[in-house]
């Protein structure tokens, strides 16, 4: 990558607020996995995955971040930094690395097209072949990478980052410090059609609302958020929500604050999702539902009814997770149970059969 930490073990310990044991002056260059790291690298042990304990005992890393709650862990690293939360400590180290990456130059690239009636704040960067339409507003310190499209009267908040090929269509609003990864589309038409019962033809229903995204939202690559239906309608995303790649959010949806929405989730139109909801990968939610605050839904679940606050759901159709796991265990035993029932019927004779049903072959 061409960027190095260039920090001593002592400096990293100070950065992450950890307790250092071993060589304080050890110079650290890169961060790598336990098995890949060498004498000039820093690594870490995530106790959420106990399978890495053996790797920690065999690592060749010069420095390792270790959980303070497990001081007895075997680790041969010359420098060991004990922290309350290794994942948080790794985040701080990666932030330090990221701060060294070159930033796009401030200014408008000669091959960008910015309408004279668009407004750009201070220290804005606009990449080549980007188009910014009339009335659009770009906040201070925002970065709009190559080949993006910002529609008429759209608003991009301060310090937001749009990676290449992002589309923010007309009238849509993006808050401060938002990150939109490559290929995101904000404000495409919602999936609305009227079907003529006589002819079977589908007539498009115009989608005239917008999308409103609050501060500190991150949206993964190739995700799509459809605009509201009526001119007064908005599809809304609450502050701090993080959306993974390939997510589809339908028109008029309302997503709360601090939600985690994992890859390939699909949320049909006019559904409301509360605050701090977690949706696992490939969850599908039907339209016009209400998902309460702090609901957690397991991967590949299908949601067809409202979910009350705090529920943990799994399966299709989704059920409380303990019940769903019990049912999954029973499904695996069905062939055995069926064979047992057939054997019991043979032993008991014809009187055991329900005469109203056709006998089994």
Beta strands, then each sheet from edge to edge (+ up, - down):
strand 1: 7-8
strand 2: 19-22
strand 3: 27-28
strand 4: 30-31
strand 5: 41-44
strand 6: 63-67
strand 7: 79-83
strand 8: 107-108
strand 9: 113-114
strand 10: 119-120
strand 11: 125-126
strand 12: 131-132
strand 13: 137-138
strand 14: 143-144
strand 15: 149-150
strand 16: 155-156
strand 17: 161-162
strand 18: 167-168
strand 19: 173-174
strand 20: 179-180
strand 21: 185-188
strand 22: 193-195
strand 23: 202-204
strand 24: 210-213
strand 25: 218-219
strand 26: 224-226
strand 27: 234-237
strand 28: 242-243
strand 29: 248-249
strand 30: 254-255
strand 31: 260-261
strand 32: 266-267
strand 33: 272-273
strand 34: 278-279
strand 35: 284-285
strand 36: 290-291
strand 37: 296-297
strand 38: 302-303
strand 39: 312-314
strand 40: 319-320
sheet 1: 1+ 3-
sheet 2: 2+ 7- 6- 5- 4-
sheet 3: 8+ 11+ 14+ 17+ 20+ 25+ 28+ 31+ 34+ 37+ 39+ 40-
sheet 4: 9+ 12+ 15+ 18+ 21+ 26+ 29+ 32+ 35+ 38+
sheet 5: 10+ 13+ 16+ 19+ 24+ 27+ 30+ 33+ 36+
sheet 6: 22+ 23-
end
